[in-house]
Amino acid sequence: MSLACLRCGAEKETLLHAIKDCLLAHAILACGGLDDRLISNDFVHCIGWLEAVMILLDKKAMEDFITFLWNSWNNMNNFIFRGKEEEARVIWERALTLSNDFGLHNINH
């Protein structure tokens, strides 16, 4: 079984690589305007990166970030299982729309 990233061909795919360091994940984070310290800094473990994100982002930005992670992971699954992948900007805009819709739903209910 290969441990290489199917998206970008990196030698070893880890959880941190899949949601932060993979070329498409990195591009999605950049589209969202995530602080460069969170995109470019090297983190050893995923939990360290997520803790840094929680420290730097306010509540609304953190909600958007979690929605981004879900959409990015979903896009990766679509690529692996269906051979279909979308551009970074499309993924980010879908995540933002979903987050805003969810916020409006919570206000109404």
PyRosetta script that sets phi, psi and omega in degrees:
from pyrosetta import init, pose_from_sequence

init()
pose = pose_from_sequence("MSLACLRCGAEKETLLHAIKDCLLAHAILACGGLDDRLISNDFVHCIGWLEAVMILLDKKAMEDFITFLWNSWNNMNNFIFRGKEEEARVIWERALTLSNDFGLHNINH")
pose.set_psi(1, 130.0)
pose.set_omega(1, -178.5)
pose.set_phi(2, -83.5)
pose.set_psi(2, 140.4)
pose.set_omega(2, 176.9)
pose.set_phi(3, -100.7)
pose.set_psi(3, 7.3)
pose.set_omega(3, -177.6)
pose.set_phi(4, -73.4)
pose.set_psi(4, 151.5)
pose.set_omega(4, 177.2)
pose.set_phi(5, -73.9)
pose.set_psi(5, 124.8)
pose.set_omega(5, -179.4)
pose.set_phi(6, -72.5)
pose.set_psi(6, -23.1)
pose.set_omega(6, -179.1)
pose.set_phi(7, -78.5)
pose.set_psi(7, -49.8)
pose.set_omega(7, -172.3)
pose.set_phi(8, -117.3)
pose.set_psi(8, -6.9)
pose.set_omega(8, 177.7)
pose.set_phi(9, 83.2)
pose.set_psi(9, 7.8)
pose.set_omega(9, 177.4)
pose.set_phi(10, -56.5)
pose.set_psi(10, 147.6)
pose.set_omega(10, -173.9)
pose.set_phi(11, -59.5)
pose.set_psi(11, -40.4)
pose.set_omega(11, -177.4)
pose.set_phi(12, -133.4)
pose.set_psi(12, 123.0)
pose.set_omega(12, 177.8)
pose.set_phi(13, -98.2)
pose.set_psi(13, 118.9)
pose.set_omega(13, 174.7)
pose.set_phi(14, -112.3)
pose.set_psi(14, 172.7)
pose.set_omega(14, 176.6)
pose.set_phi(15, -59.7)
pose.set_psi(15, -45.2)
pose.set_omega(15, 179.2)
pose.set_phi(16, -61.0)
pose.set_psi(16, -40.2)
pose.set_omega(16, 177.3)
pose.set_phi(17, -62.6)
pose.set_psi(17, -45.2)
pose.set_omega(17, -175.6)
pose.set_phi(18, -63.5)
pose.set_psi(18, -36.2)
pose.set_omega(18, -175.5)
pose.set_phi(19, -103.2)
pose.set_psi(19, -8.0)
pose.set_omega(19, -179.0)
pose.set_phi(20, -132.6)
pose.set_psi(20, -48.2)
pose.set_omega(20, -168.4)
pose.set_phi(21, -93.7)
pose.set_psi(21, -20.6)
pose.set_omega(21, 177.3)
pose.set_phi(22, -58.8)
pose.set_psi(22, 146.4)
pose.set_omega(22, -174.1)
pose.set_phi(23, -54.8)
pose.set_psi(23, -44.4)
pose.set_omega(23, -179.5)
pose.set_phi(24, -70.5)
pose.set_psi(24, -42.9)
pose.set_omega(24, 177.9)
pose.set_phi(25, -59.7)
pose.set_psi(25, -43.2)
pose.set_omega(25, 178.3)
pose.set_phi(26, -60.9)
pose.set_psi(26, -42.4)
pose.set_omega(26, 179.4)
pose.set_phi(27, -65.8)
pose.set_psi(27, -38.2)
pose.set_omega(27, 178.6)
pose.set_phi(28, -64.8)
pose.set_psi(28, -43.7)
pose.set_omega(28, 178.2)
pose.set_phi(29, -60.0)
pose.set_psi(29, -42.0)
pose.set_omega(29, 179.1)
pose.set_phi(30, -65.2)
pose.set_psi(30, -39.4)
pose.set_omega(30, 177.5)
pose.set_phi(31, -59.2)
pose.set_psi(31, -36.9)
pose.set_omega(31, -178.7)
pose.set_phi(32, -79.2)
pose.set_psi(32, -3.2)
pose.set_omega(32, 178.7)
pose.set_phi(33, 73.8)
pose.set_psi(33, 24.2)
pose.set_omega(33, 179.1)
pose.set_phi(34, -62.4)
pose.set_psi(34, 140.4)
pose.set_omega(34, -179.1)
pose.set_phi(35, -48.3)
pose.set_psi(35, 130.5)
pose.set_omega(35, -176.7)
pose.set_phi(36, -59.1)
pose.set_psi(36, -28.2)
pose.set_omega(36, 177.0)
pose.set_phi(37, -62.0)
pose.set_psi(37, -28.9)
pose.set_omega(37, -179.4)
pose.set_phi(38, -85.7)
pose.set_psi(38, -23.7)
pose.set_omega(38, -179.7)
pose.set_phi(39, -87.2)
pose.set_psi(39, -45.0)
pose.set_omega(39, -170.6)
pose.set_phi(40, -91.5)
pose.set_psi(40, -27.2)
pose.set_omega(40, -178.8)
pose.set_phi(41, -66.2)
pose.set_psi(41, 146.9)
pose.set_omega(41, 177.0)
pose.set_phi(42, -87.1)
pose.set_psi(42, 129.8)
pose.set_omega(42, 174.8)
pose.set_phi(43, -119.0)
pose.set_psi(43, 140.4)
pose.set_omega(43, -178.6)
pose.set_phi(44, -78.7)
pose.set_psi(44, -40.3)
pose.set_omega(44, -176.4)
pose.set_phi(45, -124.5)
pose.set_psi(45, 150.7)
pose.set_omega(45, 180.0)
pose.set_phi(46, -59.8)
pose.set_psi(46, -39.8)
pose.set_omega(46, -177.4)
pose.set_phi(47, -63.3)
pose.set_psi(47, -36.0)
pose.set_omega(47, 177.0)
pose.set_phi(48, -63.7)
pose.set_psi(48, -40.1)
pose.set_omega(48, 178.1)
pose.set_phi(49, -66.5)
pose.set_psi(49, -45.8)
pose.set_omega(49, -179.8)
pose.set_phi(50, -63.4)
pose.set_psi(50, -37.1)
pose.set_omega(50, 176.6)
pose.set_phi(51, -63.8)
pose.set_psi(51, -42.1)
pose.set_omega(51, 177.9)
pose.set_phi(52, -62.6)
pose.set_psi(52, -39.8)
pose.set_omega(52, 177.8)
pose.set_phi(53, -61.2)
pose.set_psi(53, -46.3)
pose.set_omega(53, -178.1)
pose.set_phi(54, -64.1)
pose.set_psi(54, -31.8)
pose.set_omega(54, 179.1)
pose.set_phi(55, -71.2)
pose.set_psi(55, -39.6)
pose.set_omega(55, -173.8)
pose.set_phi(56, -86.0)
pose.set_psi(56, -25.9)
pose.set_omega(56, -174.3)
pose.set_phi(57, -98.5)
pose.set_psi(57, 146.0)
pose.set_omega(57, 173.2)
pose.set_phi(58, -78.8)
pose.set_psi(58, 177.0)
pose.set_omega(58, -174.0)
pose.set_phi(59, -59.0)
pose.set_psi(59, -47.4)
pose.set_omega(59, -178.4)
pose.set_phi(60, -65.0)
pose.set_psi(60, -43.8)
pose.set_omega(60, 178.7)
pose.set_phi(61, -63.8)
pose.set_psi(61, -34.9)
pose.set_omega(61, 178.3)
pose.set_phi(62, -68.2)
pose.set_psi(62, -39.0)
pose.set_omega(62, 175.8)
pose.set_phi(63, -60.8)
pose.set_psi(63, -44.2)
pose.set_omega(63, 177.6)
pose.set_phi(64, -62.4)
pose.set_psi(64, -39.9)
pose.set_omega(64, -178.8)
pose.set_phi(65, -63.1)
pose.set_psi(65, -45.1)
pose.set_omega(65, 179.4)
pose.set_phi(66, -63.6)
pose.set_psi(66, -40.1)
pose.set_omega(66, 177.5)
pose.set_phi(67, -64.1)
pose.set_psi(67, -39.0)
pose.set_omega(67, 175.6)
pose.set_phi(68, -59.1)
pose.set_psi(68, -46.5)
pose.set_omega(68, -178.2)
pose.set_phi(69, -58.0)
pose.set_psi(69, -43.2)
pose.set_omega(69, 179.7)
pose.set_phi(70, -62.6)
pose.set_psi(70, -45.7)
pose.set_omega(70, -179.3)
pose.set_phi(71, -66.2)
pose.set_psi(71, -38.6)
pose.set_omega(71, 178.6)
pose.set_phi(72, -64.9)
pose.set_psi(72, -43.4)
pose.set_omega(72, 178.9)
pose.set_phi(73, -64.6)
pose.set_psi(73, -41.8)
pose.set_omega(73, 177.8)
pose.set_phi(74, -61.9)
pose.set_psi(74, -41.5)
pose.set_omega(74, 177.6)
pose.set_phi(75, -63.1)
pose.set_psi(75, -39.8)
pose.set_omega(75, 178.5)
pose.set_phi(76, -63.4)
pose.set_psi(76, -43.0)
pose.set_omega(76, 178.0)
pose.set_phi(77, -63.1)
pose.set_psi(77, -40.6)
pose.set_omega(77, 177.1)
pose.set_phi(78, -61.1)
pose.set_psi(78, -37.5)
pose.set_omega(78, 178.6)
pose.set_phi(79, -67.2)
pose.set_psi(79, -46.3)
pose.set_omega(79, -176.7)
pose.set_phi(80, -68.4)
pose.set_psi(80, -46.1)
pose.set_omega(80, -172.1)
pose.set_phi(81, -94.3)
pose.set_psi(81, -21.0)
pose.set_omega(81, -177.5)
pose.set_phi(82, -122.7)
pose.set_psi(82, -7.3)
pose.set_omega(82, -179.0)
pose.set_phi(83, 70.2)
pose.set_psi(83, 21.1)
pose.set_omega(83, -176.3)
pose.set_phi(84, -120.4)
pose.set_psi(84, 129.3)
pose.set_omega(84, 179.7)
pose.set_phi(85, -138.9)
pose.set_psi(85, 142.8)
pose.set_omega(85, -179.2)
pose.set_phi(86, -105.3)
pose.set_psi(86, 165.2)
pose.set_omega(86, 179.4)
pose.set_phi(87, -72.9)
pose.set_psi(87, 156.4)
pose.set_omega(87, -177.2)
pose.set_phi(88, -57.1)
pose.set_psi(88, -44.7)
pose.set_omega(88, -178.0)
pose.set_phi(89, -61.9)
pose.set_psi(89, -40.0)
pose.set_omega(89, 179.8)
pose.set_phi(90, -64.6)
pose.set_psi(90, -43.3)
pose.set_omega(90, -180.0)
pose.set_phi(91, -63.8)
pose.set_psi(91, -45.6)
pose.set_omega(91, -179.8)
pose.set_phi(92, -63.2)
pose.set_psi(92, -45.1)
pose.set_omega(92, -179.0)
pose.set_phi(93, -64.0)
pose.set_psi(93, -37.8)
pose.set_omega(93, 177.4)
pose.set_phi(94, -64.9)
pose.set_psi(94, -42.4)
pose.set_omega(94, 179.0)
pose.set_phi(95, -63.4)
pose.set_psi(95, -42.9)
pose.set_omega(95, 180.0)
pose.set_phi(96, -65.1)
pose.set_psi(96, -42.7)
pose.set_omega(96, 177.8)
pose.set_phi(97, -62.2)
pose.set_psi(97, -45.2)
pose.set_omega(97, 179.0)
pose.set_phi(98, -61.2)
pose.set_psi(98, -43.3)
pose.set_omega(98, 179.0)
pose.set_phi(99, -63.2)
pose.set_psi(99, -43.6)
pose.set_omega(99, 178.6)
pose.set_phi(100, -65.5)
pose.set_psi(100, -42.5)
pose.set_omega(100, 177.6)
pose.set_phi(101, -61.7)
pose.set_psi(101, -41.1)
pose.set_omega(101, 179.1)
pose.set_phi(102, -64.7)
pose.set_psi(102, -40.7)
pose.set_omega(102, 177.1)
pose.set_phi(103, -61.9)
pose.set_psi(103, -43.1)
pose.set_omega(103, 178.0)
pose.set_phi(104, -64.6)
pose.set_psi(104, -39.5)
pose.set_omega(104, 178.1)
pose.set_phi(105, -61.2)
pose.set_psi(105, -44.7)
pose.set_omega(105, -179.6)
pose.set_phi(106, -64.3)
pose.set_psi(106, -36.2)
pose.set_omega(106, 177.8)
pose.set_phi(107, -65.2)
pose.set_psi(107, -41.3)
pose.set_omega(107, -177.7)
pose.set_phi(108, -73.3)
pose.set_psi(108, -22.7)
pose.set_omega(108, -177.4)
pose.set_phi(109, -118.9)
pose.dump_pdb("model.pdb")
